[in-house]
Structure formats: C-alpha cells, structure tokens
C-alpha cells in the first residue's frame, strides 16, 4: 500500500485509496486512451474552500485528472466507472 503525501497539488488529503498492483483504471486521450494508469485516488480540500476535489493519481501520487464535488461523500459515491477495475477501499488520512 502506498500512502499519499499530506497534500496533493496544494490541497490537504482527507481520504485516499490505493489500488494495489492493478490500477483502478486509466486516463488518456483520443490518441492513447490508456496513457496513464491510475493507482491512487484522493479526496482533498484546498484551504478556505468548501468543495473537495477527487484527484486521480499515478503510482507516484502525481495527479492525472481531477474533479470537484460539494462533499467527500459525493466524491466517493460518484466515482466514475473508468476507475472501477478495482474496488476502492477509502481510508481517512492520518498524519
């Protein structure tokens, strides 16, 4: 299991999930739909913001895609199908 850093792209990590040896899914474009493998998912909040972001990260916790939501629960419940190759077991981030 690979725990994320305390912050990703300057936002505090609230919850996270790691896929293990098989990625949750992929992010890509028309030329290469499988360009980036997503191993880490993180629900994060920027200081002073009420919204949260779901960061989809590679094996080094580098953000490949993000989306914003009104709550952590919404971000978890509305996880896109492209990230459901492996079940996400969400863990609350602890320092």
ABEGO torsion letter per residue (X at the ends): XBBBBABBGGBBBABBBBAEABBAEBBBBAABAAABBBABBBBBBBBGBABBBBBBBBAAGBBABBBBBABAAAAAAABBAAAAABBBBBBBBBX
